[in-house]
Amino acid sequence: MGAREIRPHFFCVDEVSQLRVGGMIFAILLSPSVLFCACGSGGASAVATVAAKPTIATAAAQNSAVVVSLASSTSGATIYYTLDGSTPTPSSQVYQAPFLVASNLTVNAIAAVSGDTTSTVASQSFAPNIASGTLVWSDEFANSTGSPAQPNPLVWTYDTGNGGFGNQELENYCAWGSTATPCSTAQPNAYVGTDGSLHIVAEQSSAGVYTSARMKSEGLFSFQYGRIEASIKLPEGQGLWPAFWLLGNNIATINWPACGELDVMEHIDGSNPQNLGYDWVQGSVHGTSLKGGTQYHPSGFSAAGFHTYGMIWTKGQIQYYVDDPANIYATFNASTMAGTWPFDAGPQFVLLNLAVGGTWPGSPDTTTVFPSEMQVDYVRVYSN
């Protein structure tokens, strides 16, 4: 500890002390993080509690990329952070989940609790020097167990229930291992098969009762900027609505659509009359007063076979492609779209789901086959 300066009628230290100054005795008790000051013959009063400086931890991803986690030992602390080297403030983005670092940058973070003193800045610089187009994270859905397996719980969690999810959907979303009616552990709605693919299965357990799964990496994994793609085989059927998409980590604090939504792939039945009779997928973006979507439907396209659906995410721009990063069919720019562009505000998490019914695809009918499944070979993230 450094030297302390003693001034008349004010004295603070970080241990139990008794000092005689000018004929008066000072008695001070100070815990490592709480200051108590006594002057003259008056009593002690609390001055401030200083939040603990955040810790910055890393876990290896792929090819020198890392997944960064932030934490503070102060109960109830909110962590604010920046990735551009600037000093964070309570106006900076709030830490919600581990995020991928695959470029040269500096993470700065502070912790704050209402009524207390903000922590000092924790800082760590990263210089992985990763070449553009390098694979930096993936889930290959490997399974060597010989039976259907749980999707990696370190990456995936679930939305559950049958609240319609803002779209008047009909399904009950079930998590792995759920015993809540009508979910079934004997027929999981999301599992990794022995074929090395993720299977998301829509079932009809009884007349008008449907189950499915909505997987998400919320709170577990997120990223900002780069190229993400998934190899997916889609179900074809009236009332089925598979999607591969992202939402901002900040949905926990500012809700939708302010958090931003990036739909890498959505699909509804190509025979639906509103779709002009051809098969198609769509990429879209959503924010506050911001919305845009573009269909992909080249001659002879069928979503029933495996295709690679991808997104290239750079500052101020989103691009979507099918099968080849050079095959870009939609581009959205912050500079040309009305509304608030939310996609430079921070990392987003990944979702994979198969909805049943809803305002967009309509309800299943007698032609809809159950079970129907969305099959995912992999999800991969590459550096820009």
PEJO-V284476 format. One record per residue. N is the residue number from 1. SS is DSSP state (alpha for helix, beta for strand, coil for the rest). BURIAL is b if it has 24 or more other C-alpha atoms within 12 Angstrom, else e. Layout:
# PEJO-V284476
((N;SS;BURIAL) (N;SS;BURIAL))
This chain:
# PEJO-V284476
((1;coil;e) (2;coil;e) (3;coil;e) (4;coil;e) (5;coil;e) (6;coil;e) (7;beta;e) (8;coil;e) (9;coil;e) (10;beta;b) (11;coil;b) (12;coil;b) (13;coil;b) (14;coil;e) (15;coil;e) (16;coil;e) (17;beta;e) (18;beta;e) (19;beta;e) (20;beta;e) (21;beta;e) (22;coil;e) (23;coil;e) (24;beta;e) (25;beta;e) (26;beta;b) (27;beta;b) (28;beta;b) (29;coil;b) (30;coil;b) (31;beta;e) (32;coil;e) (33;coil;b) (34;beta;b) (35;beta;b) (36;beta;b) (37;beta;b) (38;coil;b) (39;coil;b) (40;coil;e) (41;coil;e) (42;coil;e) (43;coil;e) (44;coil;e) (45;beta;e) (46;beta;e) (47;beta;e) (48;beta;e) (49;beta;b) (50;beta;b) (51;coil;b) (52;coil;b) (53;coil;b) (54;coil;b) (55;beta;b) (56;beta;b) (57;beta;e) (58;beta;e) (59;beta;e) (60;beta;e) (61;coil;b) (62;coil;e) (63;coil;b) (64;coil;b) (65;coil;b) (66;beta;b) (67;beta;b) (68;beta;b) (69;beta;b) (70;beta;b) (71;beta;b) (72;coil;b) (73;coil;e) (74;coil;b) (75;coil;e) (76;coil;e) (77;coil;b) (78;beta;b) (79;beta;b) (80;beta;b) (81;beta;b) (82;beta;b) (83;coil;b) (84;beta;e) (85;coil;e) (86;coil;e) (87;coil;e) (88;coil;b) (89;coil;e) (90;coil;e) (91;coil;e) (92;coil;b) (93;beta;b) (94;beta;b) (95;coil;b) (96;coil;b) (97;coil;b) (98;coil;b) (99;beta;b) (100;beta;b) (101;beta;b) (102;coil;b) (103;coil;b) (104;coil;e) (105;beta;e) (106;beta;b) (107;beta;b) (108;beta;b) (109;beta;b) (110;beta;b) (111;beta;b) (112;beta;b) (113;coil;b) (114;coil;e) (115;coil;e) (116;coil;e) (117;beta;e) (118;coil;b) (119;coil;b) (120;coil;e) (121;coil;b) (122;beta;b) (123;beta;b) (124;beta;b) (125;beta;e) (126;beta;b) (127;coil;e) (128;coil;b) (129;coil;e) (130;coil;b) (131;coil;e) (132;coil;e) (133;coil;e) (134;coil;b) (135;beta;b) (136;beta;b) (137;beta;b) (138;beta;b) (139;beta;b) (140;coil;b) (141;coil;b) (142;coil;b) (143;coil;e) (144;coil;e) (145;coil;e) (146;coil;e) (147;coil;e) (148;coil;b) (149;beta;b) (150;coil;b) (151;coil;b) (152;coil;b) (153;coil;e) (154;coil;e) (155;coil;b) (156;coil;b) (157;beta;b) (158;beta;b) (159;beta;b) (160;coil;b) (161;beta;b) (162;coil;b) (163;coil;e) (164;alpha;e) (165;alpha;e) (166;alpha;e) (167;coil;e) (168;coil;e) (169;coil;b) (170;coil;b) (171;beta;b) (172;beta;b) (173;beta;b) (174;coil;b) (175;coil;b) (176;coil;b) (177;coil;b) (178;coil;b) (179;coil;e) (180;coil;e) (181;coil;e) (182;coil;b) (183;coil;b) (184;coil;b) (185;coil;e) (186;coil;e) (187;coil;b) (188;coil;b) (189;coil;b) (190;beta;b) (191;beta;b) (192;beta;b) (193;coil;b) (194;coil;e) (195;coil;e) (196;coil;b) (197;coil;b) (198;beta;b) (199;beta;b) (200;beta;b) (201;beta;b) (202;beta;b) (203;beta;b) (204;beta;b) (205;beta;e) (206;beta;e) (207;coil;e) (208;coil;e) (209;beta;b) (210;beta;b) (211;beta;b) (212;beta;b) (213;coil;b) (214;beta;b) (215;beta;b) (216;beta;b) (217;coil;b) (218;coil;b) (219;coil;b) (220;coil;b) (221;coil;b) (222;beta;b) (223;beta;b) (224;coil;b) (225;coil;b) (226;beta;b) (227;beta;b) (228;beta;b) (229;beta;b) (230;beta;b) (231;beta;b) (232;beta;b) (233;beta;b) (234;coil;b) (235;coil;b) (236;coil;b) (237;coil;b) (238;coil;b) (239;coil;b) (240;beta;b) (241;beta;b) (242;beta;b) (243;beta;b) (244;beta;b) (245;beta;b) (246;beta;b) (247;beta;b) (248;beta;b) (249;coil;b) (250;coil;b) (251;alpha;b) (252;alpha;e) (253;alpha;e) (254;alpha;e) (255;coil;e) (256;coil;b) (257;coil;b) (258;coil;b) (259;coil;b) (260;coil;b) (261;beta;b) (262;beta;b) (263;beta;b) (264;beta;b) (265;beta;b) (266;beta;b) (267;beta;b) (268;beta;b) (269;coil;b) (270;coil;b) (271;coil;e) (272;coil;b) (273;alpha;e) (274;alpha;e) (275;alpha;e) (276;coil;e) (277;coil;e) (278;coil;b) (279;coil;b) (280;coil;b) (281;beta;b) (282;beta;b) (283;beta;b) (284;beta;b) (285;beta;b) (286;beta;b) (287;beta;b) (288;coil;e) (289;coil;e) (290;beta;b) (291;beta;b) (292;beta;b) (293;beta;b) (294;beta;b) (295;beta;b) (296;beta;b) (297;coil;e) (298;coil;e) (299;coil;e) (300;coil;e) (301;coil;e) (302;coil;b) (303;coil;b) (304;coil;b) (305;coil;e) (306;coil;e) (307;beta;b) (308;beta;b) (309;beta;b) (310;beta;b) (311;beta;b) (312;beta;b) (313;beta;b) (314;beta;b) (315;coil;e) (316;coil;e) (317;beta;b) (318;beta;b) (319;beta;b) (320;beta;b) (321;beta;b) (322;beta;b) (323;coil;e) (324;coil;e) (325;coil;b) (326;coil;e) (327;coil;e) (328;beta;e) (329;beta;b) (330;beta;b) (331;beta;b) (332;beta;b) (333;beta;b) (334;coil;b) (335;coil;e) (336;coil;e) (337;coil;e) (338;coil;e) (339;coil;e) (340;coil;b) (341;coil;b) (342;coil;b) (343;coil;b) (344;coil;b) (345;coil;b) (346;coil;b) (347;coil;b) (348;beta;b) (349;beta;b) (350;beta;b) (351;beta;b) (352;beta;b) (353;beta;b) (354;beta;b) (355;beta;b) (356;beta;b) (357;coil;b) (358;coil;b) (359;coil;e) (360;coil;b) (361;coil;b) (362;coil;b) (363;coil;b) (364;coil;b) (365;coil;e) (366;coil;e) (367;coil;e) (368;coil;b) (369;coil;e) (370;coil;b) (371;coil;b) (372;beta;b) (373;beta;b) (374;beta;b) (375;beta;b) (376;beta;b) (377;beta;b) (378;beta;b) (379;beta;b) (380;beta;b) (381;beta;b) (382;beta;b) (383;coil;b) (384;coil;b))
